[in-house]
Amino acid sequence: MSDVTTTATSERGFFDEGQYPGIFAWLLSTDHKRIGLLYFWCIIFFFCVGAILGLLIRLELFAPGETIMGAQTYNAVFTLHGVIMIFLFIIPGIPAAFGNLIMPIQIGARDVAFPKLNLFSWYLYITGAMLAVTSLFTGGGPPDTGWTFYVPFSAQTSTNVSLAAVAVFILGFSSILTGLNFVTTVHRLRTEGMTWMRIPLFTWSLYATAWIQILATPVIGITVALLFAERVIGTGLFDPAQGGDPIMFQHLFWIYSHPAVYIMILPGMGVVSDIIPVFSRKPCFGYKAIVVSSLAIAFAGSLVWAHHMYTSGMSDMAVLVFSFLTFIVAIPSAIKVFNWLATLYEGSILLDPPLLYALSFILLFTIGGLTGLVLGAAAADVHVHDTYFVVGHFHFVMFGGTGMAFFAAMHYWLPKIYGRMYDKTIATVAWAIMVIGFLILYISMKIVGMQGMPRRYYDYVPEFTGLNQLATVGSWILAVGLVLMFANIFRGIFKGDPVEANPWGGASLEWQVPSPPPMENFGEEDPVVTHGPYDFTKAGIL
């Protein structure tokens, strides 16, 4: 992508450099790579906790009636599973971890625009996470409202919803500050020659995501603050007996939480957009269309919140408008899928693990997106609303989409960050096991939902037993794949074979610096960009 001048660095790059000794080299570091790794390991930890809770949910639903836990415990477990997976894994996962690790290098910057604010964002994330965990053991016990905190139940339950709401409030500020930092970094710190149309698509996706974080996240902060006030001082804002409106809470919640879906999925799309050209050895088809579609998703995704509320009570005209807008969002998403497939067409395909995870993203996200159209159509939504069909659809989009993209990014960029490679054969086997388990688990959920099984229910009628048992078996297969994948990654980080600077043959800037990168990324001179991020010919790779 450019000529990069590097000075001599140690084999361990930024791991051996730092202003402070010992653990303080990490806890007080303002280097974007160290902060990215702090996010990464925390996010992996919380993902594992959330996954264990998900396995417990499936085990409880293996048979009708009580299997391993009572109804109140079940409510707390699925609430905690949702809060951890949404607020501590999916939303911060790719932007905070891989955005911090890779984005500044991709645009030729030595760090983000506000390094100290970046470290402060991580401390806010940790503080919010600790409060969420503390809510399990203090007050009236674990929250049992589901991750949506719907009133009036969340305003009335004696469980520790107030502390969980404070945790979400703080996590929201962490997300906003990260978004501000990324937008400023992209605008102000691009190196010479890094024009807007030479920015890698992963960075473009983070830029679009950052605007949603800045504009939409304050709404969830206001919403949970109002819920906290409702519980503590009884403002009555959501209480009909005091002239309040519980439906207003749903509007406020989804005005943030539907755009948040795109905070979750857009960075994953960026990961896939970067991986496919490298492993196809072709320039990305329709680069400008993917850029525009990212911005279009960020804009249109902010206008469709009410499609979650068709059955909550809205006018027919409002339902019609929001249904139409929901279908509009599918267009930029479809543009991306088309461009990814066109990039793969007649490419020199290298079926390495990052591409396999990226391909599973396309398959599972497309299935999730198409079933989302069922929920976008008001008539069909009334039939499957609040059934396990919604749970299946949501996991296809979030886990099959963002989760697979996170794993793709992990297999793609961790060798760059740690300078060591994992076992590719084991990574491929783990991927195959995960996809099989995933399909068994979530297709079963979709079918049992179509048959009428409601979600969030502790018990069910015997006719749903077979599909629930099949889904639980799928969760076990999926868990085996996850354990194998993480074990292989961990072994690769500590004992894998050393890799060169550009093990995949990428043309963007992060592949032009040593593995691991040095502190401040580049040598004495900043890079000068002379071609696009997917121009393999000018980069001398083809």
Disulfide bonds with the S-S distance in Angstrom:
none
